[in-house]
Amino acid sequence: MEESRKTSSERAVVSRRKFMAGTAAAAAAFTLVPRRVLGGPGYQAPSDTLNIACIGIGGMGQTNLRALESQNIVALCDVDDVLAAPVYNKYPAAARYHDYRKMLEKQKDIDGVVIATPDHMHAVQALASMELGKHVYCQKPLTRLVSEARALRLAAAKYGVATQMGNQGHSSEDYRLVCEYIWSGAIGRVHEVIGWTDRAVWPQGIDRPADKPKLPKTLKWDLFLGVAPERPYHPVYHPFSWRGWWDFGTGALGDMGCHQLDSAFAALHLGYPSWVEASISTFVKPDKFWEKVDNKETFPQAAIVAFQFPERKGLPPVKLTWYDGGLKPPRPDAFEPNRRMGSNGVLFIGDKGVLMVSDGGPRLVPETAMQAFPKPPKTLKRIETSHELNWVEGCKKGENPGSHFGHAGPLTEMVLLGNLAVRFPYQKLEWDGEAMQITNHAEANDYVRPHYREGWG
């Protein structure tokens, strides 16, 4: 079919496939273009409020909507009528949809789209919205696969829309303090970062269910699956436990990495790692615990992931290690006997000291170092509103919100590369970031890019 004869929807699918295939080309400079320019002659720029649509309103989406109630909530989309009902009732004037594609096709008044669906749907929903010139706020992690994150970064630059990933800590005072302590030389040159979390708090390391319960009439299962491979409905996947399944979620690292490793990624200008390697907990059956299970369906119950970053513009190489499933690193020598590490945290280890970010915000360790070092000057702009309203301001002013896709895309790529190592543990995966390719493992490299279900993307 010649390009001139294709319908707009056909051209969009072709464009989406090209983006999702991924290329080694670098993104152009990230530039926002006001919606009045994208709208062409006669377009009326938004007034003091934006028209907001939300895809996925039964979970985190309703929290995002509460933060956006100063705007016009014009459209709501969810595949589960039961989970969505309280939100539908709260915003009775908003149009209701099950299929985000129909919403984007029919509802022409939308200025910005909030995406709070399971991870596997983020990329196609965000890209479809940006192709129509919509501003996008997408929950973390930005995508499920590395190439999808690269695609959204490139698309945001191409379409000139305001974007924000939902790692709300990026708008916090703690994020800024971490960067400012490190940049002020409080711990010297940082050569190691260690992160940990008590997640997962959902089932992982389990077999695919064999029973087939009846599908609730209130759930649009085919729309929930979306780009994922076909499988029967089961409550083990929806509404929350999808996070532990490879086809739908990104496990503990995907859930928490874009929060906890954000300041490290920014403060240390980490960029692409040279390699990544993981070790994981053993899969066993409760009734046959002596049998090891080769589980290809879910993430393990716990993992340790190591990343190695090269020298970067005069900064020393950095080793970053991630612990999840409740595992924690050894206590640094600088710790006092009674110092807690908390359930979630990050350690920055420099040649002159240690900075810990855990319960109570960033602290130099030991406490005597915290008391001796003056609080660093405020070199980063503070966010006076919520993370969501920071996005709204970007939409209106044509400015980059804090965690725009130009930042969030590469951060997500790093996190998801760790998940590739979890999928193929006990082997060092060499990474060519510019080419977006694992150079020493063909099977692992196949998981850099998606394989969407027929008819999706």
Summary of the structure (lengths in Angstrom):
residues: 457
radius of gyration: 22.2
end to end distance: 18.3
largest distance: 72.0
contacts: 1519
relative contact order: 0.17
helix: 33%
strand: 19%
